[in-house]
Amino acid sequence: MKRVMKYSFLSTISAVTFDDFNTLRYSVNKEDIIYPIFRALKKHGIRIEEEDFLRKYFEGDRIYRKRLCETFRESLLDNIIIDALTSLGYESTGIQHTVTQAVDEALATQKAIWYSDALPVLSILRRKGYKLGLITNTHWRILDEIKKEFEKYLDVITLSYEHSYAKPHPSIFLVTLRELRVNAGSCLHVGDDPVADVEGARRVGMRTAFLKRGKIKANADMKIRRLSELIKLP
């Protein structure tokens, strides 16, 4: 843990932002979320064959991912589901509520666990007076109960599906800095992705901490192997 203290720039840091998955939390689900969504749709009266639905969904998902890579434009998972159903004959205005219900039920089955040191680190940094934020790429809606849990520890929560752009697009970092009311150079962004987190944050002038959980390398201002190393921030 002592190595954190060798970075002299840390004395200028007044805010810390975090990525979510594989940084603060990790998923334990093995099944693609589309399968519990399909089961929930059937339960709510949508009459479609699984093979037809999955074909249309995965076609839409490929288009979504291609566009995301090219433009960083984000969209909501619900919209891909609605597009798949309308291509199979359903009216989009008549199924929106059903899709929301089905996706909510499927999201409730998704298990995400906090890393053991995540909440203690967030609590300690907050007690030290740091402003804290979350900047995460997700086109899944965050359920209210999860958002309330985040709000216990984080001052600003920026979700790509709400913002319309995903990391590493500069706007998702800049809007978070604006809401935190800090300049880029006084904010440290912590994440596990060398492009989305490290390069994205560096491009807007933020300091970066690469959370190295595997063999991937990154050109970050500092590298850590566990969140608990951040406890040593001054």
HUBEL-V676976 format. One record per pair of residues at least 12 apart in sequence whose C-alpha atoms are under 6 Angstrom apart, sorted by the first residue. I is the first residue (numbers start at 1). J is the second residue. Records with the same first field share a line. If there is no record, write none. Layout:
I: J + J
//
This chain:
1: 229
12: 186
13: 186 + 187
14: 130 + 186
15: 130 + 131 + 132 + 187
16: 132 + 187 + 188 + 189
17: 132 + 133 + 134 + 189
18: 134 + 135 + 189 + 190
19: 135 + 136 + 191
20: 136
23: 191
24: 114 + 115 + 118
25: 113 + 114 + 115
26: 112 + 113
27: 111 + 112
28: 111
36: 106
37: 102 + 103 + 106
40: 102
41: 102
56: 84
57: 84
72: 165 + 166
73: 164 + 165
74: 161 + 164 + 165 + 166
75: 139 + 161
76: 139 + 161
77: 139 + 140
117: 228
132: 154 + 155
133: 154 + 155 + 156 + 157
134: 157 + 158
135: 158
136: 159
137: 160 + 166
138: 160
139: 161
167: 196
168: 196 + 200
184: 205 + 206
185: 205 + 206
187: 206
188: 207 + 208
189: 208
190: 209
191: 210 + 211
192: 210 + 211
194: 218
198: 220
208: 220 + 221
209: 222 + 223
210: 223
211: 224 + 225
212: 225
//
